[in-house]
Amino acid sequence: AQSVTQLDSHVSVSEGTPVLLRCNYSSSYSPSLFWYVQHPNKGLQLLLKYTSAATLVKGINGFEAEFKKSETSFHLTKPSAHMSDAAEYFCVVSDSSGKLIFGQGTTLQVKP
Amino acid sequence: NAGVTQTPKFQVLKTGQSMTLQCAQDMNHEYMSWYRQDPGMGLRLIHYSVGAGITDQGEVPNGYNVSRSTTEDFPLRLLSAAPSQTSVYFCASSYSTVDFVSPLHFGNGTRLTVT
């Protein structure tokens, strides 16, 4: 069965420093992977997706993620954090029937 | 376009009461779904629909009913509310379910408290 684990429940960075949000997945086949962002009191918004094309995926707002099959990872990065990046981030994998399985979420805090 | 609209935004119920959470989308999406979000547990799929007249259970369907009489609407019914159903509920839709190439569009959520 497919599963996804976000390795940090909370990450704190200073504005202007790099962001790294870690995600490992388990899948018996080549999955589709996604990162979604949720700002306070809002629904989720797609940041980026991997669907077996290029392993380095660029998303909105300067975020990118790299699919590493050997490490079963799909970590989210951004070179320089902005205050507006403070939010909760979800790593998501699709199962064999197309349903999405969400990770537990990582709260990103950005300090001025 | 309004996207995905959920009503109400907030609701307080007493144990045993019933209610319907409304969800409507104006994007002509075939796929619609309901999730609940609880702290530390991410989002869990309750029910989903791949088109009008077709519904199926997700990961946590017990205590909830759905129907899909039109493409636009996908209401979620709680027949007898329980405190364990206190949660934030999200409706989401997408154009296609083929490996979710098209992204999920989420509503802004309904915060439900059952006392």
Chai-1 contact restraints between the chains, C-beta under 6 A:
chainA,res_idxA,chainB,res_idxB,connection_type,confidence,min_distance_angstrom,max_distance_angstrom,comment,restraint_id
A,S32,B,D99,contact,1.0,0.0,6.0,A-B,restraint_1
A,S32,B,F100,contact,1.0,0.0,6.0,A-B,restraint_2
A,K42,B,N108,contact,1.0,0.0,6.0,A-B,restraint_3
A,G43,B,F90,contact,1.0,0.0,6.0,A-B,restraint_4
A,G43,B,F106,contact,1.0,0.0,6.0,A-B,restraint_5
A,G43,B,G107,contact,1.0,0.0,6.0,A-B,restraint_6
A,G43,B,N108,contact,1.0,0.0,6.0,A-B,restraint_7
A,G43,B,G109,contact,1.0,0.0,6.0,A-B,restraint_8
A,L44,B,F106,contact,1.0,0.0,6.0,A-B,restraint_9
A,L46,B,P103,contact,1.0,0.0,6.0,A-B,restraint_10
A,S94,B,F100,contact,1.0,0.0,6.0,A-B,restraint_11
A,G98,B,T97,contact,1.0,0.0,6.0,A-B,restraint_12
A,F102,B,G42,contact,1.0,0.0,6.0,A-B,restraint_13
A,F102,B,L43,contact,1.0,0.0,6.0,A-B,restraint_14
A,G103,B,G42,contact,1.0,0.0,6.0,A-B,restraint_15
A,Q104,B,G40,contact,1.0,0.0,6.0,A-B,restraint_16
A,Q104,B,G42,contact,1.0,0.0,6.0,A-B,restraint_17
A,G105,B,G42,contact,1.0,0.0,6.0,A-B,restraint_18
